[in-house]
Amino acid sequence: MIKNKKTIKLISIIGVVVLLVGLLAGFVVYSFAQNKVSKILTTEEAQKIVDETFESLPGGFYAKGAQMIIDNTDIKVLSVKEGLECNLELECSYSALDVKAVATEHKQHIIDSAYENYKIEEAAGKTKSSTKIRQKIADTFAAFLETAEPISGTTKLYLYEVTEGNFVLYLSDEAVDTCTGGLISVKNMFDSATVANYGGTVFDITNDTTVTTGINQFIELRNYDSEKPITGNFLVRWIAEFKDEFYRNFIEGGKWKYLLEGLGTTLAITGVAGLIGVLLGFIIAIIRCTCQTTGKFKIADAICRFYLTVIRGTPVMVQLLIIFFVILLPMGIPKFTAAVICFGLNSGAYVAEIVRGGIMSVDKGQNEAGRSLGFNFPQTMWHFIVPQAFKAVLPALANEFITLLKESSVAFYIGVADLTQGGLKIRSITYSNFMPLIAVALIYLVIVLILTRLVGLLERRLRKSDH
């Protein structure tokens, strides 16, 4: 009968798992099956999107170089057809000026001319202006454009349906360069300028903000992102957005190191504070139990009771702020040390009550047996009572350690670079709330689950030894 029940239970579990996997697989297949373009645009509709996108590239009044290049660019949509990855493929013709060749040949001369004008005005005591630098570069560049060779050809552009009926033109750096004769290449050439020649002397311009700003603003782009748009149904978009957020919050710039370093700090605080709490808790528990049993150490017992009342009656965060800012900061004590002391004192109060309860739960006959064997009270406590009490309270102490781990998360209030602070650091850089905070919560959860599992194993081991 028992075997049949176990078999039925196993079959039920397997059936549920298979059903859930089947439903998930069906949902995924259905989602990707729906991942089709909602409609095929006409060439006129596609042309409008292409024109609006390219016309919006120059960054306003300042980007005269980009505006000149776009003004000399003509793109025509020849045909539209459905492509891969839920996009529309546009067959286009283009005609433009070979601005890349112009910039390659004359870039340094254009920069030198603008820098010479800048130095002359500076010597005359005129106000420095990046606008004048930009204007001079634009004028010189426009003169050379008159000699530029025309280029033409055909290329493919791609429209992505980011939401139903809403199409976005995907422009890679290569696509922009091809259609405009080298807009991105020209921008990169001028942005990377480091020197200028004036009066036969070569000057390093990298630290001259006025000059570099004027050069960089000569070709300024807006509404432009070379990253492929996120397309498809909500599942596809969610996966893509999740990957992008994960990379931005943890991989890019090695931000995951903030969490790793913070985790090390959190474990160090928890470990040292836990040790202090256990030692302090045992001492206080023994003092209180001795006073209750023999009437000795009344003054020490009164001090211990006052300590327990204060610590257990006030929030740990308030204790941390008082201990650091009021007591230890004027003494020059580091933040980490202050956190360890605070959490150690806080944990000691709870450990003391746990241990005291364990000692008081030991049968009085154990004390009498020890005394009958010739042991005095301290020896009886050490050899008979405390070992039995420790075994009884060990699971509770382990749970107190788990609680201490979670409570240590408030250490960031005094600037300790713990795990919580690591998550907040990432959040301050990326302005993302979900990923960093969820990551911190999951790390705490995993550690607590591991410790809880260890406590469970410990409790089962102790129950076996009881038998």
C-alpha positions in Angstrom: 0.0 0.0 0.0 2.8 2.4 0.9 4.7 1.6 -2.3 1.5 2.2 -4.3 1.1 5.6 -2.6 4.7 6.6 -3.3 4.3 5.5 -6.9 1.1 7.5 -7.4 2.8 10.5 -5.8 5.8 10.2 -8.1 3.6 9.8 -11.2 1.6 12.9 -10.1 4.7 15.0 -9.7 6.0 13.9 -13.1 2.7 14.6 -14.7 2.5 18.1 -13.3 6.1 18.9 -14.4 5.4 17.6 -17.9 2.2 19.6 -18.1 3.9 22.8 -17.0 6.8 22.3 -19.4 4.3 21.6 -22.2 2.3 24.8 -21.4 5.5 26.8 -21.3 6.8 25.4 -24.6 3.4 26.0 -26.2 3.4 29.6 -25.0 6.8 30.2 -26.4 6.0 28.6 -29.8 2.8 30.7 -30.0 4.6 33.9 -29.1 7.2 33.4 -31.8 4.5 32.3 -34.3 2.8 35.7 -33.7 6.1 37.5 -34.4 5.1 38.8 -37.8 4.9 42.2 -39.3 1.4 43.7 -39.0 1.4 45.3 -42.5 3.6 45.9 -45.6 4.2 49.6 -46.1 4.0 51.3 -49.5 7.1 52.8 -51.0 5.6 56.3 -50.2 5.1 55.4 -46.5 8.6 54.0 -46.3 10.0 57.0 -48.1 8.5 59.3 -45.5 10.1 57.4 -42.6 13.5 57.4 -44.4 13.3 61.2 -45.1 12.2 62.1 -41.6 14.9 59.9 -40.0 17.8 61.3 -42.1 16.6 64.9 -41.8 16.5 64.6 -38.0 20.1 63.4 -37.7 21.9 66.9 -37.6 22.0 68.1 -34.0 20.2 71.4 -34.6 21.8 74.8 -35.4 25.3 73.8 -34.1 25.8 70.8 -36.4 26.4 72.7 -39.6 28.8 70.0 -40.9 26.2 67.3 -40.5 23.5 69.5 -42.0 25.7 70.3 -45.1 26.3 66.6 -45.6 22.6 65.7 -45.3 21.6 68.5 -47.6 23.8 66.9 -50.3 22.3 63.5 -49.8 19.4 62.0 -51.7 17.9 58.6 -50.9 15.0 57.0 -52.8 13.0 53.9 -51.7 12.7 51.6 -54.7 10.8 48.7 -53.2 9.6 47.3 -49.9 9.3 43.7 -48.9 9.0 41.6 -45.7 12.3 40.5 -44.3 13.6 38.5 -41.4 13.2 39.3 -37.7 9.8 41.0 -38.1 11.3 43.8 -40.3 10.7 45.4 -43.7 13.5 45.4 -46.1 13.9 48.5 -48.2 15.8 48.5 -51.5 17.1 52.1 -51.9 19.2 54.2 -54.3 21.3 56.9 -53.0 23.4 59.8 -54.3 25.7 61.9 -52.2 29.1 63.7 -52.2 32.2 61.8 -51.2 32.6 63.8 -48.0 34.9 61.1 -46.5 37.5 61.6 -49.2 37.3 65.4 -48.6 37.8 65.0 -44.8 40.6 62.5 -45.2 42.5 64.9 -47.5 41.8 68.3 -45.9 40.9 67.6 -42.2 44.2 68.9 -40.7 44.2 71.9 -42.9 40.6 72.7 -41.9 41.4 72.4 -38.2 44.7 74.4 -38.6 42.8 77.2 -40.3 40.2 77.4 -37.6 42.9 77.3 -34.9 44.9 80.0 -36.5 41.8 82.3 -36.5 41.2 81.4 -32.9 44.8 82.3 -31.9 44.7 85.6 -33.8 41.4 86.6 -32.0 42.9 85.5 -28.7 46.0 87.7 -29.2 43.7 90.6 -30.0 41.9 90.1 -26.7 38.6 89.0 -28.1 36.4 86.6 -26.2 37.1 82.9 -26.7 34.2 81.1 -28.3 33.6 77.6 -29.5 30.9 78.9 -31.8 33.6 80.8 -33.8 35.7 77.7 -34.1 32.7 75.7 -35.3 31.7 78.4 -37.8 35.2 78.6 -39.3 35.5 74.9 -39.7 32.0 74.8 -41.4 33.0 77.6 -43.8 36.3 75.9 -44.7 34.7 72.5 -45.1 31.9 73.9 -47.3 34.5 75.4 -49.6 36.2 72.0 -50.0 32.8 70.3 -50.6 32.5 72.1 -53.9 35.4 70.0 -55.2 33.9 66.7 -53.8 33.2 63.9 -56.2 29.6 62.7 -56.4 28.9 59.0 -55.5 25.8 56.9 -56.0 24.6 53.3 -55.7 22.0 51.1 -54.2 21.8 49.7 -50.7 19.3 48.0 -48.3 17.8 49.7 -45.3 15.6 48.1 -42.6 12.4 49.1 -40.9 11.6 47.5 -37.6 8.1 47.3 -36.1 8.8 48.2 -32.5 5.0 48.2 -31.7 2.1 47.3 -33.9 2.0 49.8 -36.8 5.0 51.8 -35.5 8.1 51.3 -37.7 11.6 52.6 -36.9 14.4 52.9 -39.4 17.4 51.0 -38.2 20.6 52.9 -39.1 23.9 51.2 -38.5 27.1 53.3 -38.8 27.8 51.5 -42.0 24.4 52.3 -43.5 24.7 56.0 -42.6 28.2 56.1 -44.0 27.1 54.5 -47.3 24.1 56.7 -47.9 25.7 60.0 -47.0 29.2 59.6 -48.4 30.8 59.1 -45.0 29.0 61.2 -42.3 30.0 58.9 -39.4 33.6 58.6 -40.7 33.9 62.4 -40.9 32.5 62.9 -37.4 35.0 60.3 -36.0 37.9 62.0 -37.9 37.1 65.5 -36.4 36.2 64.1 -32.9 39.6 62.4 -32.7 41.6 65.6 -33.6 44.4 66.1 -31.0 46.8 68.7 -32.6 46.7 72.0 -34.6 49.4 73.9 -36.4 49.8 77.6 -35.9 52.8 79.6 -37.1 54.8 76.5 -37.8 54.3 75.2 -34.2 52.2 72.1 -33.4 49.9 72.6 -30.4 48.2 69.9 -28.3 44.5 70.9 -28.3 43.1 68.0 -26.2 43.0 70.2 -23.0 41.6 73.3 -24.7 37.9 72.9 -24.1 36.9 75.8 -26.3 38.7 74.4 -29.3 37.7 70.7 -28.8 34.0 71.7 -28.2 33.9 73.7 -31.4 35.4 70.9 -33.4 33.1 68.2 -31.9 30.0 70.4 -32.4 30.9 70.8 -36.1 29.2 67.5 -36.7 26.7 66.7 -34.0 24.1 64.0 -34.3 20.8 63.5 -32.5 17.9 60.9 -32.7 20.6 58.4 -33.7 21.3 55.0 -32.1 23.3 52.4 -34.0 21.8 49.6 -31.8 19.3 47.5 -33.5 15.7 48.3 -32.3 13.9 45.8 -30.1 11.1 44.3 -32.1 8.5 41.5 -32.0 5.9 40.5 -29.5 6.0 41.3 -25.8 8.0 38.1 -25.0 10.7 38.8 -27.5 10.9 42.5 -26.4 11.0 41.5 -22.7 13.9 39.1 -23.3 15.8 41.6 -25.3 15.2 44.4 -22.8 16.1 42.0 -19.9 19.4 41.2 -21.6 20.1 44.8 -22.3 19.4 45.8 -18.7 21.4 43.0 -17.3 24.4 44.0 -19.4 24.0 47.7 -18.6 23.7 47.1 -14.8 26.3 44.3 -14.3 28.6 43.5 -17.2 29.3 47.0 -18.7 32.2 48.6 -16.9 32.5 45.6 -14.5 29.7 46.9 -12.2 29.2 43.3 -10.8 32.4 44.0 -8.8 30.4 46.4 -6.6 28.2 43.5 -5.5 31.1 41.1 -5.1 33.0 43.5 -2.9 29.9 44.4 -1.0 29.1 40.8 -0.4 32.6 40.3 1.1 32.1 43.2 3.4 28.7 42.0 4.5 30.0 38.5 5.3 32.9 40.0 7.2 30.7 42.2 9.3 28.3 39.3 10.0 31.0 36.9 10.9 32.9 39.1 13.3 29.8 40.6 14.8 28.3 37.2 15.2 31.4 36.0 17.1 31.2 39.1 19.4 27.5 38.5 19.9 28.0 34.8 20.9 30.8 35.6 23.4 29.0 38.6 24.9 25.7 36.7 25.0 27.2 33.7 26.9 28.9 35.9 29.4 25.7 37.9 30.1 23.6 34.7 30.2 25.9 33.1 32.8 25.9 36.2 34.9 22.1 36.5 35.0 21.7 32.8 35.6 24.2 32.8 38.4 22.5 35.8 40.0 19.1 34.1 39.8 20.5 30.8 41.3 22.9 32.0 43.9 22.1 35.7 44.4 25.7 36.8 43.5 26.7 39.4 40.9 23.7 41.6 41.6 25.4 44.8 40.3 26.6 43.0 37.2 23.1 41.5 36.7 21.5 45.0 37.0 24.0 46.3 34.3 23.2 43.4 32.1 19.4 43.9 32.4 19.8 47.6 31.6 21.9 46.7 28.5 19.3 44.1 27.4 16.5 46.6 27.9 18.2 49.4 25.9 19.4 47.1 23.0 16.2 45.1 22.6 14.0 48.2 23.0 15.6 50.4 20.2 15.9 49.8 16.5 19.2 48.6 15.2 19.5 51.4 12.7 19.2 54.0 15.4 21.8 52.2 17.5 24.1 52.2 14.5 23.7 55.9 13.9 24.3 56.7 17.6 27.3 54.4 18.0 29.0 55.8 14.8 28.1 59.5 14.6 27.8 60.3 18.3 30.4 58.0 20.0 32.9 56.6 17.6 33.2 59.2 14.8 34.7 61.9 17.1 37.3 59.3 18.1 38.3 58.6 14.5 37.0 54.9 14.5 36.5 53.6 11.0 33.0 52.9 9.6 33.6 49.1 9.3 34.7 48.8 12.9 31.7 50.9 14.1 29.3 48.5 12.2 31.0 45.4 13.7 30.7 46.9 17.2 27.1 47.9 16.7 25.9 44.6 15.3 27.9 42.7 17.8 26.3 44.5 20.7 22.9 44.1 19.2 23.3 40.4 18.5 24.8 39.9 22.0 21.5 41.0 23.7 19.4 38.4 21.8 22.0 35.7 22.1 22.1 36.3 25.9 18.3 35.7 26.2 18.6 32.6 23.9 21.4 31.1 26.0 19.7 32.1 29.3 16.6 30.3 28.2 18.7 27.2 27.3 20.5 27.2 30.7 17.2 27.6 32.6 15.7 24.7 30.6 18.3 22.3 31.9 16.9 20.1 34.7 17.9 21.3 38.2 18.9 17.7 38.9 22.0 18.3 36.7 23.1 21.1 39.0 22.5 19.0 42.1 24.4 16.0 40.5 27.4 18.2 39.8 27.4 19.6 43.3 27.1 16.1 44.8 30.2 15.1 42.9 32.2 17.8 44.6 32.1 20.5 41.9 31.5 24.0 42.9 29.0 26.2 41.2 31.2 27.6 38.4 32.6 24.1 37.7 29.1 22.7 37.6 28.0 25.4 35.1 31.0 24.9 32.9 31.1 21.0 32.8 27.4 20.1 33.1 25.0 22.9 32.5 26.5 25.0 29.7 27.3 22.0 27.3 23.7 20.8 27.6 22.3 24.3 27.2 24.6 25.0 24.2 23.3 21.8 22.4 19.7 22.9 23.1 20.1 26.5 21.8 22.5 25.8 18.9 19.7 25.9 16.2 18.3 29.2 17.7 21.8 30.6 17.6 22.1 29.7 14.0 18.9 31.4 13.2 20.1 34.5 15.1 23.1 34.5 12.8 20.8 34.5 9.8 18.9 37.4 11.3 22.2 39.3 11.9 23.1 38.8 8.2 19.9 40.5 7.1 20.1 43.3 9.7 23.6 44.2 8.6 22.1 45.6 5.4 21.5 48.9 7.2 25.3 49.4 7.5 25.1 51.5 4.3 23.5 54.3 6.3 26.9 55.2 7.7 28.7 54.7 4.3 29.9 51.1 4.7 30.4 49.6 1.2 28.3 46.5 2.0 26.1 44.4 -0.3 23.2 46.9 -0.2 25.6 49.8 -0.8 26.9 48.0 -3.8 23.4 47.7 -5.3 22.7 51.3 -4.6 26.0 52.3 -6.3 25.0 50.5 -9.5 21.5 52.1 -9.2 23.1 55.6 -9.0 25.2 55.0 -12.1 22.5 53.4 -14.3 19.4 55.0 -12.8 17.8 51.6 -12.9 15.9 50.4 -9.8 14.8 46.9 -10.8 18.0 45.1 -11.6 20.3 46.3 -8.9 17.8 46.0 -6.0 16.5 42.6 -7.2 20.1 41.3 -7.5 20.8 42.4 -3.9 17.6 40.7 -2.7 18.4 37.5 -4.5 21.9 37.3 -3.1 20.6 37.8 0.4 18.0 35.1 -0.3 20.5 32.6 -1.6 22.8 33.1 1.4 19.9 32.8 3.8 18.6 29.6 2.0 22.1 28.1 2.3 22.3 28.9 6.0 18.8 27.7 6.6 19.6 24.4 4.9 22.7 24.1 7.1 20.6 24.8 10.2 18.1 22.2 9.2 20.9 19.6 8.8 22.3 20.6 12.2 18.9 20.2 13.9 18.5 16.7 12.3 21.9 15.7 13.5 21.1 16.9 17.0 17.9 15.0 17.0 19.7 11.8 16.0 22.2 12.2 18.8 19.3 12.5 21.3 18.2 9.0 20.4 
